């Protein structure tokens, strides 16, 4: 079948190269070999042109065409494929595994305990990929026993104890391989998942740890706003005596003030009558005498308060009466 019968670029059956994963270049050439066998493409130059034709990156197309084996028909297709793969060293390194890679996988898995069947399957597949490569290339200590010991070291302490119990009961002292360890781990995870979860017992206080506490006193509720206020209590005797003394002092002060005002108004009225028709110097003399009379009456009033009043004085005060109650004489201007 001629070369032009191959599927076009971007068709569903056309091979695709994705260089984000280093393993994809191996898949790409495997897809090309399957396509060549299906369409019976046997010419080396047609195979080279098909390998470049299905590339989606223009940069990759230009690079592959610069290969020494691309345009020279003397070089077979296998040499062209080897030269192209050599352009991607990460693809070759992706297929190379070391004992350090195996130790790293086991240590990482031991730090993260396996809790599900899915995690067990991922660890099992990765371990087989690396360990079988090392055994095939004589880089592992050539025995299945060492492979099993490495695989068992990747399980956590709790899960590893249960796995060893199952293996010792099943194999006694006979050696076991990685598959037997995986089966025992699978049985243990299934039993743990189906077992009911048991709540840890809670601490129950003993009589010796109990402590008696005195209840807080009950406080009466605050008085309601609808309650009537209590009746005022009578003041004590000492406070009553003090109140009477204050009232007496206040009454005496009122009487003194009234006498002073009475004397003042009487003196002022007499002075006004006396000043009518007088000269200025005579008026000054009369005012001075009036002030002196007023002061004399105040001193006599204070003297009377300090000594007891006789019956004759009381009778005299009663006949005369207060000055402001006496009828005033009306003077007319002459």
C-alpha distance (Angstrom), angle and dihedral (degrees) to the residues before:
residue distance angle dihedral
X1 . . .
X2 3.82 . .
X3 3.83 123.7 .
X4 3.82 95.2 -108.9
X5 3.82 90.8 67.2
X6 3.81 90.8 74.0
X7 3.86 116.4 107.8
X8 3.78 117.1 -89.6
X9 3.77 125.1 -107.8
X10 3.87 115.1 -77.3
X11 3.82 93.3 17.9
X12 3.78 116.6 135.2
X13 3.81 92.2 -110.0
X14 3.81 94.1 46.6
X15 3.85 117.1 104.7
X16 3.84 117.1 -112.9
X17 3.80 128.0 -155.4
X18 3.83 116.9 -146.7
X19 3.78 109.4 -176.9
X20 3.83 94.8 -172.5
X21 3.81 86.2 89.3
X22 3.83 114.9 50.8
X23 3.80 91.0 -146.9
X24 3.79 92.1 60.5
X25 3.82 94.8 79.7
X26 3.80 89.8 63.6
X27 3.80 89.6 49.6
X28 3.81 90.3 49.7
X29 3.79 94.6 56.3
X30 3.82 90.2 44.1
X31 3.81 89.8 54.6
X32 3.82 89.4 49.0
X33 3.82 92.0 51.9
X34 3.81 90.1 50.9
X35 3.82 90.6 49.1
X36 3.81 92.6 49.0
X37 3.77 91.4 50.7
X38 3.78 92.6 47.9
X39 3.82 94.6 50.3
X40 3.81 94.5 34.5
X41 3.78 96.3 -119.6
X42 3.80 107.5 167.9
X43 3.81 105.6 156.1
X44 3.84 111.5 105.5
X45 3.81 94.2 -144.2
X46 3.81 92.0 51.1
X47 3.79 89.6 51.2
X48 3.82 90.5 51.8
X49 3.82 92.0 49.4
X50 3.83 91.2 47.8
X51 3.83 91.1 51.2
X52 3.81 90.1 55.4
X53 3.81 94.4 39.1
X54 3.84 95.7 63.4
X55 3.81 94.5 52.1
X56 3.83 113.1 113.5
X57 3.81 97.0 -162.4
X58 3.79 116.2 81.0
X59 3.81 90.0 -154.3
X60 3.79 91.6 55.3
X61 3.80 90.6 48.8
X62 3.80 92.0 54.1
X63 3.80 91.3 46.3
X64 3.80 95.6 50.0
X65 3.78 92.1 48.9
X66 3.82 90.4 58.7
X67 3.82 91.0 63.1
X68 3.81 113.2 120.0
X69 3.81 91.7 -131.3
X70 3.81 96.0 49.3
X71 3.81 101.5 78.9
X72 3.81 98.3 24.8
X73 3.82 110.7 89.5
X74 3.79 91.2 -162.3
X75 3.82 90.3 73.8
X76 3.79 114.5 74.4
X77 3.80 125.4 -130.8
X78 3.84 93.1 -101.8
X79 3.82 90.8 60.3
X80 3.81 89.9 49.7
X81 3.82 90.7 51.5
X82 3.80 91.9 49.5
X83 3.80 91.7 49.8
X84 3.83 91.6 50.8
X85 3.82 93.7 48.4
X86 3.81 89.1 50.9
X87 3.82 87.6 63.0
X88 3.83 88.4 67.6
X89 3.82 108.7 53.4
X90 3.80 91.6 173.3
X91 3.78 88.5 65.4
X92 3.78 91.3 58.0
X93 3.81 91.7 44.1
X94 3.81 90.6 52.2
X95 3.78 89.2 64.9
X96 3.78 93.8 48.2
X97 3.82 117.6 88.2
X98 3.77 128.7 -177.8
X99 3.77 135.8 -162.8
X100 3.80 88.3 -105.7
X101 3.81 89.0 60.9
X102 3.79 89.4 54.2
X103 3.81 93.2 48.4
X104 3.80 90.6 48.1
X105 3.81 91.6 51.9
X106 3.81 92.4 49.9
X107 3.84 93.5 46.8
X108 3.81 93.5 48.6
X109 3.79 91.4 49.1
X110 3.82 92.2 48.5
X111 3.83 91.3 53.6
X112 3.81 89.7 52.1
X113 3.82 108.2 49.3
X114 3.80 117.3 -138.4
X115 3.80 109.5 -112.7
X116 3.83 103.9 164.9
X117 3.77 141.4 39.8
X118 3.80 90.1 -113.5
X119 3.80 92.3 58.6
X120 3.81 89.6 47.3
X121 3.81 91.0 53.8
X122 3.81 93.2 49.2
X123 3.81 92.2 50.5
X124 3.80 92.0 45.8
X125 3.81 94.5 52.3
X126 3.82 95.3 45.3
X127 3.79 91.4 48.0
X128 3.78 93.0 51.0
X129 3.80 92.4 48.3
X130 3.79 94.0 55.4
X131 3.81 99.4 34.6
X132 3.81 95.3 48.0
X133 3.80 90.8 49.4
X134 3.79 89.8 52.4
X135 3.80 92.4 47.4
X136 3.82 92.1 47.8
X137 3.80 91.2 51.5
X138 3.83 94.1 42.2
X139 3.81 91.2 -115.0
X140 3.79 95.9 121.0
X141 3.77 124.4 71.6
X142 3.74 91.2 -91.9
X143 3.65 105.4 -113.1
X144 3.71 141.4 92.2
X145 3.83 89.8 -134.0
X146 3.80 93.0 64.2
X147 3.78 89.5 46.4
X148 3.82 90.3 54.1
X149 3.81 92.6 48.2
X150 3.81 91.2 52.8
X151 3.79 91.5 48.6
X152 3.82 93.5 49.8
X153 3.81 91.3 50.0
X154 3.80 89.8 65.7
X155 3.83 93.8 69.1
X156 3.78 124.5 89.0
X157 3.83 121.0 -106.1
X158 3.81 96.5 -101.5
X159 3.78 95.2 46.5
X160 3.82 92.9 42.1
X161 3.84 91.9 56.3
X162 3.80 91.9 53.8
X163 3.82 91.2 46.1
X164 3.80 92.2 51.6
X165 3.80 90.8 48.8
X166 3.81 91.1 54.9
X167 3.81 92.9 44.9
X168 3.83 93.8 48.8
X169 3.81 91.3 49.5
X170 3.80 92.4 46.4
X171 3.80 103.3 38.4
X172 3.82 102.3 21.0
X173 3.80 104.5 -165.3
X174 3.81 96.4 -17.9
X175 3.81 119.0 112.6
X176 3.77 119.7 -104.9
X177 3.79 133.3 -157.0
X178 3.81 136.3 -136.7
X179 3.79 92.8 -88.0
X180 3.81 91.6 56.7
X181 3.81 90.9 50.2
X182 3.81 91.1 50.2
X183 3.83 91.3 50.3
X184 3.82 91.3 50.2
X185 3.82 91.0 48.6
X186 3.79 90.2 49.5
X187 3.83 92.0 52.2
X188 3.80 90.8 48.6
X189 3.81 93.5 50.9
X190 3.81 91.6 48.7
X191 3.81 91.3 50.8
X192 3.80 91.6 48.5
X193 3.78 91.5 49.8
X194 3.83 94.2 49.1
X195 3.83 95.2 43.2
X196 3.84 113.9 97.9
X197 3.73 115.8 -111.9
X198 3.82 111.6 -110.4
X199 3.74 118.1 -148.9
X200 3.82 113.1 -131.9
X201 3.83 112.7 -111.6
X202 3.72 114.9 -96.0
X203 3.79 121.4 -128.6
X204 3.81 110.8 -97.5
X205 3.80 112.5 -156.3
X206 3.81 114.7 -120.8
X207 3.82 123.1 -140.2
X208 3.81 89.7 -103.8
X209 3.80 91.4 58.2
X210 3.78 95.1 47.7
X211 3.80 114.7 102.8
X212 3.77 123.8 -159.8
X213 3.73 115.9 -135.0
X214 3.79 125.6 -161.7
X215 3.79 111.3 -120.7
X216 3.75 115.8 -118.4
X217 3.83 115.2 -104.8
X218 3.75 114.9 -97.2
X219 3.78 110.5 -113.3
X220 3.81 118.4 -146.3
X221 3.77 114.7 -110.3
X222 3.80 117.7 -102.0
X223 3.83 114.8 -91.8
X224 3.75 115.0 -89.9
X225 3.78 120.5 -114.5
X226 3.83 89.4 -121.1
X227 3.78 94.7 61.7
X228 3.83 116.0 104.1
X229 3.82 116.8 -118.4
X230 3.74 118.2 -105.9
X231 3.84 119.0 -99.2
X232 3.81 113.0 -96.2
X233 3.75 113.4 -100.8
X234 3.80 121.0 -125.0
X235 3.80 114.1 -100.5
X236 3.81 118.1 -108.4
X237 3.82 122.2 -96.6
X238 3.83 95.4 -102.7
X239 3.79 91.0 52.9
X240 3.82 90.7 48.3
X241 3.85 92.0 52.7
X242 3.81 89.9 49.7
X243 3.80 91.0 51.8
X244 3.83 92.3 50.7
X245 3.82 91.3 50.0
X246 3.82 91.2 50.2
X247 3.80 91.5 49.7
X248 3.83 90.8 49.3
X249 3.80 92.0 50.9
X250 3.79 90.3 47.9
X251 3.85 91.7 51.0
X252 3.82 91.3 49.5
X253 3.81 90.4 50.4
X254 3.79 90.5 51.0
X255 3.84 91.1 50.8
X256 3.81 91.5 49.2
X257 3.79 91.5 49.3
X258 3.80 90.7 50.2
X259 3.84 92.6 51.0
X260 3.79 91.5 49.0
X261 3.78 92.5 49.9
X262 3.80 90.6 47.7
X263 3.81 92.4 51.5
X264 3.80 91.6 45.9
X265 3.78 94.9 51.6
X266 3.82 91.9 45.3
X267 3.81 92.3 51.7
X268 3.79 92.5 45.7
X269 3.79 92.2 50.8
X270 3.79 92.4 48.5
X271 3.78 90.9 48.4
X272 3.79 92.7 51.6
X273 3.83 90.9 52.5
X274 3.79 91.1 46.5
X275 3.80 94.6 49.6
X276 3.75 94.7 57.3
X277 3.79 109.1 111.2
X278 3.81 95.9 -0.1
X279 3.80 130.0 126.5
X280 3.86 121.2 -106.8
X281 3.79 94.8 -106.5
X282 3.76 91.5 48.3
X283 3.81 89.8 48.7
X284 3.78 90.5 54.7
X285 3.78 90.9 51.9
X286 3.79 91.8 49.7
X287 3.86 91.7 48.9
X288 3.80 91.0 50.8
X289 3.77 91.3 49.3
X290 3.82 90.4 48.3
X291 3.79 92.3 52.4
X292 3.79 90.0 48.2
X293 3.79 90.7 50.3
X294 3.81 90.3 49.4
X295 3.79 92.2 51.9
X296 3.79 91.0 47.0
X297 3.80 91.4 53.0
X298 3.83 90.9 50.5
X299 3.78 91.2 51.7
X300 3.77 91.4 48.5
X301 3.80 90.1 49.5
X302 3.81 91.4 54.0
X303 3.81 89.0 47.6
X304 3.77 91.1 52.6
X305 3.83 91.2 51.8
X306 3.80 91.4 53.5
X307 3.84 96.0 50.2
X308 3.80 129.8 50.9
X309 3.79 116.2 -94.2
X310 3.84 117.8 -120.8
X311 3.79 125.5 -134.2
X312 3.80 92.9 -111.8
X313 3.79 91.6 55.6
X314 3.79 91.8 50.3
X315 3.83 90.3 50.6
X316 3.79 91.1 48.4
X317 3.80 91.2 50.2
X318 3.78 89.9 49.3
X319 3.83 93.9 52.5
X320 3.75 94.8 46.6
X321 3.81 96.8 40.5
X322 3.76 123.4 -166.7
X323 3.77 115.1 -37.1
X324 3.80 94.0 -124.3
X325 3.82 90.1 59.5
X326 3.88 94.3 56.8
X327 3.79 116.9 98.1
X328 3.72 113.8 -101.3
X329 3.80 121.4 -130.8
X330 3.72 115.5 -123.0
X331 3.81 114.2 -138.1
X332 3.65 122.2 -159.8
X333 3.77 125.0 -154.9
X334 3.73 113.1 -102.1
